[in-house]
Amino acid sequence: MGNKLKVILILLFVANLFAACATFPKSEVTPQQSNLTVGMIKTKIIKGQTTQEEILKLFGAPNIITKNKNDDEVWNYNRMSFKYVSGSDGFTAIFADGNRAMSTATTESFDLIITFDKDGKVKDYSVISAKF
């Protein structure tokens, strides 16, 4: 084997060793911020007073518009978020000939259901929130 090839192989080995020792930073994907929060709902929605126009300004267009058995208009807002955090343990890579992945995932679901009266004012609303 030539001296140049030996030097290249040694450099590759050393570079690989340093790469294996590196601890990679956590990468995190966070949900987009939204006006659709319990605090905003409780402070801004007043039964019998808040109008459809005000709701549109606060939260935008609903995901679903339906009518219930009383012929009241019902708006449904849904927000789903997924949070994924990952990283690797460089220390394990040296001794176990590979990386040990570390990751967690969380899914959150948030629903706001608003019922309007015949005058287009909030008759009732409910919030359903789940995290898993």
Backbone as JSON, one array per atom type, in Angstrom:
{
  "sequence": "MGNKLKVILILLFVANLFAACATFPKSEVTPQQSNLTVGMIKTKIIKGQTTQEEILKLFGAPNIITKNKNDDEVWNYNRMSFKYVSGSDGFTAIFADGNRAMSTATTESFDLIITFDKDGKVKDYSVISAKF",
  "N": [[0.84, -1.16, 0.0], [0.48, 2.25, -0.81], [2.11, 5.24, 0.51], [0.49, 7.54, 0.38], [-2.11, 6.48, 0.31], [-2.2, 5.22, 2.82], [-2.06, 7.47, 4.51], [-4.43, 8.78, 3.81], [-6.33, 6.85, 4.63], [-5.8, 6.83, 7.4], [-6.48, 9.48, 8.04], [-9.22, 9.41, 7.38], [-10.07, 7.54, 9.29], [-9.52, 8.93, 11.7], [-11.17, 11.18, 11.36], [-13.64, 9.92, 11.33], [-13.65, 8.92, 13.93], [-13.72, 11.3, 15.46], [-16.19, 12.24, 14.6], [-17.85, 10.3, 15.67], [-17.59, 10.81, 18.35], [-18.85, 13.17, 18.7], [-21.53, 15.01, 20.12], [-24.69, 15.39, 19.12], [-26.77, 18.23, 18.73], [-30.06, 18.65, 20.14], [-32.79, 18.37, 18.0], [-35.71, 20.14, 17.42], [-39.12, 20.27, 16.71], [-41.6, 22.54, 16.88], [-45.03, 23.33, 17.63], [-46.98, 25.57, 15.62], [-47.71, 28.85, 16.73], [-50.88, 29.87, 18.01], [-53.99, 31.64, 18.19], [-55.92, 30.24, 19.35], [-56.54, 29.36, 22.27], [-57.17, 28.26, 25.65], [-57.19, 30.37, 27.48], [-57.6, 32.61, 25.81], [-60.11, 31.98, 24.79], [-61.73, 31.93, 27.11], [-61.55, 34.6, 27.95], [-62.42, 36.14, 25.81], [-64.77, 35.15, 24.62], [-68.11, 35.64, 25.16], [-71.07, 34.42, 26.27], [-74.14, 34.99, 24.62], [-73.39, 37.52, 23.84], [-70.96, 37.76, 22.24], [-70.3, 37.93, 18.79], [-70.63, 36.25, 15.55], [-68.97, 37.52, 13.71], [-67.02, 38.67, 15.38], [-65.86, 36.35, 16.38], [-64.79, 35.3, 14.02], [-62.8, 37.24, 13.54], [-61.14, 36.77, 15.73], [-60.34, 34.0, 15.6], [-60.3, 33.24, 12.95], [-61.49, 31.49, 9.99], [-63.71, 28.75, 10.65], [-63.0, 25.18, 10.97], [-65.06, 23.38, 10.45], [-68.49, 23.81, 9.65], [-71.69, 23.35, 10.82], [-75.17, 22.39, 11.36], [-77.2, 22.03, 14.24], [-79.69, 19.89, 15.91], [-81.58, 21.75, 16.69], [-81.52, 23.58, 14.74], [-79.54, 25.47, 15.05], [-76.54, 27.21, 14.21], [-73.37, 25.66, 14.15], [-70.02, 25.95, 14.86], [-66.85, 24.52, 14.38], [-63.64, 24.47, 15.56], [-60.46, 23.16, 15.09], [-57.35, 22.23, 16.33], [-54.37, 20.65, 15.81], [-51.32, 19.49, 17.04], [-47.94, 18.45, 16.74], [-45.16, 17.42, 18.4], [-41.79, 16.8, 18.16], [-38.82, 15.6, 19.44], [-35.43, 15.03, 19.02], [-32.23, 13.4, 19.2], [-28.8, 12.31, 19.55], [-26.62, 9.99, 21.14], [-23.4, 10.36, 21.38], [-21.36, 9.1, 22.84], [-22.09, 6.4, 23.13], [-21.78, 5.62, 20.53], [-19.06, 5.22, 20.09], [-18.38, 2.88, 21.52], [-20.35, 1.02, 20.91], [-20.46, 0.8, 18.24], [-22.19, 2.42, 16.7], [-24.96, 4.77, 16.66], [-26.99, 5.68, 19.42], [-30.19, 6.42, 19.32], [-32.16, 9.05, 20.61], [-35.36, 9.97, 21.31], [-38.49, 11.72, 21.53], [-42.02, 11.96, 21.22], [-44.9, 13.98, 21.03], [-48.36, 14.43, 20.81], [-50.89, 16.8, 20.44], [-54.28, 17.66, 20.75], [-56.82, 19.98, 20.13], [-59.99, 21.2, 20.45], [-62.51, 23.51, 19.68], [-65.83, 24.14, 20.06], [-68.48, 25.94, 18.94], [-71.71, 27.13, 19.45], [-74.18, 28.98, 17.84], [-76.83, 31.37, 18.29], [-80.03, 32.27, 16.77], [-79.62, 34.94, 16.12], [-76.97, 35.11, 15.53], [-75.2, 35.21, 17.63], [-73.04, 34.01, 20.26], [-74.28, 31.15, 21.67], [-73.57, 28.95, 23.16], [-70.54, 27.24, 24.12], [-67.87, 24.83, 23.88], [-64.87, 23.23, 24.98], [-62.48, 20.88, 24.02], [-59.75, 19.1, 24.94], [-56.81, 17.24, 24.4], [-53.89, 15.31, 25.14], [-51.3, 13.3, 24.06]],
  "CA": [[0.0, 0.0, 0.0], [1.27, 3.48, -0.92], [2.06, 6.15, 1.66], [-0.67, 8.43, 0.24], [-3.31, 5.72, 0.69], [-2.15, 5.04, 4.27], [-2.37, 8.76, 5.11], [-5.86, 9.01, 3.57], [-7.06, 5.94, 5.5], [-5.64, 7.3, 8.77], [-7.29, 10.69, 8.15], [-10.62, 8.99, 7.41], [-10.31, 6.9, 10.57], [-9.53, 9.98, 12.73], [-12.38, 11.98, 11.13], [-14.75, 9.07, 11.77], [-13.58, 8.85, 15.38], [-14.22, 12.57, 15.98], [-17.63, 12.31, 14.32], [-18.52, 9.4, 16.6], [-17.54, 11.41, 19.68], [-19.66, 14.39, 18.74], [-22.9, 14.93, 20.62], [-25.48, 16.23, 18.25], [-27.79, 18.98, 19.47], [-31.44, 18.21, 19.96], [-33.59, 19.11, 17.02], [-37.06, 20.19, 17.95], [-40.14, 20.88, 15.88], [-42.65, 22.99, 17.79], [-46.25, 23.72, 16.93], [-47.17, 26.98, 15.29], [-48.51, 29.57, 17.72], [-52.25, 30.09, 17.59], [-54.88, 32.39, 19.07], [-56.88, 29.27, 19.87], [-56.09, 28.89, 23.58], [-58.22, 28.31, 26.67], [-57.2, 31.71, 28.02], [-58.23, 33.51, 24.84], [-61.53, 31.61, 24.71], [-62.43, 32.36, 28.34], [-61.59, 36.06, 28.1], [-62.99, 36.83, 24.64], [-66.1, 34.66, 24.23], [-69.14, 35.88, 26.17], [-72.34, 33.87, 25.81], [-75.2, 35.97, 24.43], [-72.85, 38.81, 23.4], [-69.96, 37.67, 21.18], [-70.92, 37.64, 17.49], [-69.88, 35.44, 14.59], [-67.94, 38.4, 13.14], [-65.94, 38.77, 16.36], [-65.2, 35.04, 16.41], [-63.98, 35.23, 12.8], [-61.62, 38.09, 13.74], [-60.28, 36.15, 16.74], [-59.83, 32.67, 15.28], [-60.34, 32.94, 11.53], [-62.58, 30.62, 9.55], [-63.74, 27.45, 11.34], [-62.72, 23.99, 10.16], [-66.33, 22.75, 10.07], [-69.72, 24.52, 10.01], [-72.84, 22.45, 10.71], [-76.37, 22.81, 12.09], [-77.63, 21.0, 15.18], [-81.1, 19.51, 15.79], [-82.4, 22.95, 16.91], [-81.23, 24.44, 13.6], [-78.52, 26.45, 15.41], [-75.29, 27.02, 13.49], [-72.31, 25.18, 15.02], [-68.69, 26.07, 14.27], [-65.86, 23.68, 15.03], [-62.23, 24.78, 15.31], [-59.61, 22.07, 15.53], [-55.91, 22.45, 16.21], [-53.55, 19.49, 16.15], [-49.9, 19.8, 16.99], [-47.06, 17.32, 16.92], [-43.84, 17.88, 18.84], [-40.82, 15.71, 18.07], [-37.49, 15.98, 19.89], [-34.52, 13.91, 18.78], [-30.8, 13.64, 19.36], [-28.08, 11.04, 19.62], [-25.63, 9.85, 22.21], [-22.13, 10.08, 20.73], [-20.56, 8.21, 23.67], [-22.46, 5.03, 22.79], [-21.32, 5.34, 19.17], [-17.68, 4.75, 20.11], [-18.28, 1.54, 22.06], [-21.36, 0.11, 20.4], [-20.36, 0.84, 16.79], [-23.4, 3.02, 16.15], [-25.58, 5.79, 17.5], [-28.21, 5.36, 20.16], [-31.1, 7.54, 19.09], [-33.03, 9.42, 21.72], [-36.42, 10.82, 20.76], [-39.82, 11.68, 22.14], [-43.04, 12.58, 20.37], [-46.12, 14.33, 21.73], [-49.42, 14.94, 19.96], [-51.92, 17.51, 21.19], [-55.49, 17.97, 20.0], [-57.58, 21.03, 20.79], [-61.21, 21.49, 19.71], [-63.44, 24.52, 20.19], [-67.13, 23.98, 19.39], [-69.3, 27.11, 19.29], [-73.09, 27.12, 18.96], [-74.7, 30.34, 17.71], [-78.29, 31.49, 18.27], [-80.6, 32.76, 15.51], [-79.09, 36.29, 15.87], [-75.54, 35.02, 15.23], [-74.41, 35.42, 18.85], [-72.66, 32.75, 20.91], [-75.27, 30.57, 22.57], [-72.8, 28.07, 24.04], [-69.3, 26.72, 23.54], [-67.16, 23.82, 24.67], [-63.47, 23.0, 24.62], [-62.03, 19.51, 24.23], [-58.3, 19.11, 24.81], [-56.17, 15.95, 24.69], [-52.45, 15.25, 24.92], [-50.81, 11.92, 24.14]],
  "C": [[0.89, 1.24, 0.0], [1.1, 4.36, 0.31], [0.86, 7.08, 1.6], [-1.95, 7.72, 0.69], [-3.36, 5.51, 2.19], [-2.56, 6.34, 4.98], [-3.87, 9.05, 4.97], [-6.7, 8.12, 4.5], [-6.98, 6.38, 6.97], [-6.49, 8.54, 9.0], [-8.79, 10.36, 8.21], [-10.98, 8.36, 8.74], [-10.43, 7.95, 11.68], [-10.79, 10.83, 12.59], [-13.61, 11.21, 11.61], [-14.82, 8.99, 13.29], [-14.12, 10.14, 16.01], [-15.73, 12.71, 15.75], [-18.42, 11.44, 15.3], [-18.57, 9.99, 18.01], [-18.45, 12.63, 19.81], [-21.04, 14.1, 19.31], [-23.71, 15.91, 19.81], [-26.54, 16.97, 19.06], [-29.18, 18.43, 19.19], [-32.08, 19.04, 18.87], [-35.03, 19.03, 17.49], [-37.98, 20.89, 16.97], [-41.28, 21.26, 16.81], [-43.86, 23.43, 17.0], [-46.3, 25.22, 16.68], [-48.07, 27.63, 16.34], [-49.88, 29.89, 17.15], [-52.98, 30.92, 18.63], [-55.83, 31.45, 19.81], [-56.35, 28.64, 21.16], [-57.25, 29.01, 24.56], [-58.32, 29.72, 27.24], [-57.9, 32.7, 27.11], [-59.74, 33.24, 24.77], [-62.28, 32.15, 25.92], [-62.53, 33.87, 28.47], [-62.32, 36.76, 26.97], [-64.39, 36.38, 24.26], [-67.07, 34.85, 25.39], [-70.48, 35.39, 25.6], [-73.39, 34.97, 25.74], [-74.71, 37.32, 23.92], [-71.91, 38.7, 22.2], [-70.61, 37.21, 19.88], [-70.03, 36.76, 16.62], [-68.73, 36.25, 13.99], [-66.74, 38.52, 14.09], [-65.15, 37.46, 16.45], [-64.29, 34.88, 15.18], [-62.7, 36.06, 12.93], [-60.63, 37.45, 14.71], [-59.58, 34.9, 16.22], [-59.77, 32.36, 13.79], [-61.52, 32.03, 11.2], [-62.54, 29.29, 10.3], [-63.4, 26.31, 10.39], [-64.0, 23.37, 9.62], [-67.48, 23.66, 10.52], [-70.87, 23.56, 9.77], [-74.05, 23.1, 11.38], [-76.74, 21.68, 13.04], [-79.13, 20.74, 15.04], [-82.05, 20.68, 16.02], [-82.23, 23.97, 15.79], [-80.29, 25.6, 13.95], [-77.25, 26.16, 14.6], [-74.2, 26.66, 14.49], [-70.98, 25.26, 14.27], [-67.72, 25.23, 15.09], [-64.47, 24.12, 14.58], [-61.41, 23.63, 15.87], [-58.16, 22.45, 15.31], [-55.2, 21.18, 16.67], [-52.1, 19.93, 16.08], [-49.11, 18.54, 17.33], [-45.69, 17.87, 17.28], [-42.91, 16.67, 18.86], [-39.46, 16.24, 18.47], [-36.58, 14.78, 19.68], [-33.08, 14.36, 18.99], [-30.1, 12.3, 19.36], [-27.02, 11.12, 20.7], [-24.33, 9.43, 21.57], [-21.26, 9.12, 21.51], [-20.82, 6.76, 23.33], [-21.9, 4.65, 21.43], [-19.92, 4.76, 19.17], [-17.62, 3.28, 20.51], [-19.26, 0.54, 21.46], [-21.4, 0.11, 18.87], [-21.65, 1.36, 16.15], [-23.96, 4.05, 17.1], [-26.81, 5.25, 18.21], [-29.11, 6.59, 20.02], [-31.94, 7.78, 20.33], [-34.1, 10.34, 21.14], [-37.7, 10.66, 21.57], [-40.78, 12.39, 21.2], [-44.3, 12.81, 21.21], [-47.12, 14.89, 20.73], [-50.46, 15.61, 20.85], [-53.07, 17.83, 20.25], [-56.31, 18.97, 20.81], [-58.78, 21.36, 19.91], [-62.02, 22.55, 20.44], [-64.72, 24.37, 19.37], [-68.03, 25.1, 19.88], [-70.67, 26.97, 18.65], [-73.59, 28.56, 18.97], [-76.23, 30.32, 17.73], [-78.75, 32.05, 16.92], [-80.08, 34.16, 15.13], [-77.6, 36.29, 15.56], [-74.65, 35.33, 16.42], [-74.14, 34.07, 19.51], [-73.74, 32.33, 21.9], [-74.56, 29.72, 23.63], [-71.5, 27.71, 23.35], [-68.71, 25.67, 24.45], [-65.75, 23.64, 24.11], [-63.13, 21.56, 24.95], [-60.53, 19.51, 23.95], [-57.73, 17.74, 25.19], [-54.69, 16.01, 24.36], [-52.01, 13.81, 25.06], [-49.54, 11.77, 23.38]]
}
